[in-house]
Amino acid sequence: MQYRTLGKTNFNVSAISLGTWQVGGKWGSDFDDQNADKILNLAIDHGVNFIDTADVYSGGLSEAAVGRVVRSRSERVYVATKCGRQLNPHNSAGYQPQVLRQYVEDSLRRMKLDTLDLIQLHCPPDEVYYRPEIFELFDRLREEGKIQHLGVSVEKVEQGLKAIEFPNVTTIQLIFNIFRQRPQELFFREAQRKNVGIIVRVPLASGLLTGKYHTQTSFGEGDHRHFNRNGEAFDKGETFSGIDYELGLRAVEQIKHLFPPQTNLAQVALQWILTFSEVSCIIPGASNPDQLLTNLAADSTNLLTPELVAQLNAVYTEMIKLAVHQLW
């Protein structure tokens, strides 16, 4: 496992880490504590030392599982969670220091931890980035020992650029993959200049980039790939990276032609992200141990040449860029 520095946190984190949106079960299914524990322990066994969760994942059960496993291990495992998405409606008016403080304290209680290594605002509305009192709260929480660092999970590049104007923002979590390439432009440069860690989520475009889906693939009613394709529940960009499903399938077919038939495309997608030194870590999810091991193997295999990277980028430029580049 290779490790990279997470910006000015100075945490040395596994390049391929673990996101826990669907840990313990597929999207929309019942949470399985035993399965979650198995995945989390296996990840740590294989060198993963950074785990990302959120208070809204499985109604807090994901946080509880992460805390339970991390407390049981002797290894140093960095825990990141998020707050803000519990608000209903999720708008700027709901973002109040006392509300966010309670969310942080609730997360600590669920995970039974004394401090959070990283707390992230969970895709806040645009107006929140212009409210210094929200960001100042986390200085107080750090002084109290409840958190170590603040980050922001964003939907758009512009939000990330605004967030890193606040000096206490140490990390930005965003979507970046073969089908979502805009962050590598201005944002990566500015984040590096300010020593802000970059956490990449949705690296496989909600599974599209695994190459396993087709026009007849069905997704359960509780799966966001079924109900959020047009942004019905939250930002459209979180589902298939905002790409029309049929277009995504056609682009994946072009990618398949670049590699031998037995090539694991998920590993190709993860390795493409790791070619960017500005990326601190990737947080692919896993709903079973096999998915986890496949993702982690991307760190030790070598499927890409500069020529193949250029060809992957050409697929984006020719088929995807016009549809999504300026939206996020």
C-alpha angles and dihedrals in degrees: 000000000000120000131209134191114258097223118264092345084079088213110151101221136182110264089226107043132161134271116197106202090117101019110133093030145358119288109290097013130112116280115255112203093193093053091046092052091048093052094044095048092046091051092053090045087059096050103270107147102167122069124182123202139150137218091245097053106113090341094295096315091110091056091048091052093048092050093046094052097041091051090052095054130080094210121096105254120179114222122208124182137167139227138195105059093092088076113108111221092029099220139130093261090063092056102094125154094238092050094050091045089056091049091053092049090048091053091051090050094049093048094038091226128143094219140008115235090209131008117189131196103239108235096305121199118268094258092062091067088066096053110088092185090069093055093042090060090070092056087059092047090051091050088052091052094242094118135021101200143006126226136167129226107211139189098204138041090234090058090052092051091051093045094055090057085078107082094215092060104101102170141029122204115202145152114269127159143124088290096044108049106148097097091068089070120064098344098059090049094049094045091052091048090055094040092242117160118237119218113190120212132181090031092163096046092247090311098310091114092056088075091225099113130086138176092278097048110124127206126203120259091250092052115100088220085068102041106026106050091117097034096266094150106019140344111333090221091072091065116070085338088287093295123137105258096231092048090050092053091052091050091049089053088057090051091051090058090061095062140047112270095253094055116123103233094194088063090047090054093049093046091051089058092047091058086077110083090197090069111094097190145339121229108202114174127232130201094188138021094256092059090050094051092047091054094046091050088066087076093062104035127078113216101146135078125181088257093055091047088054091049092050089051089050090057088055094046096047101039113017112025099077092053100049115007100099097034098075 
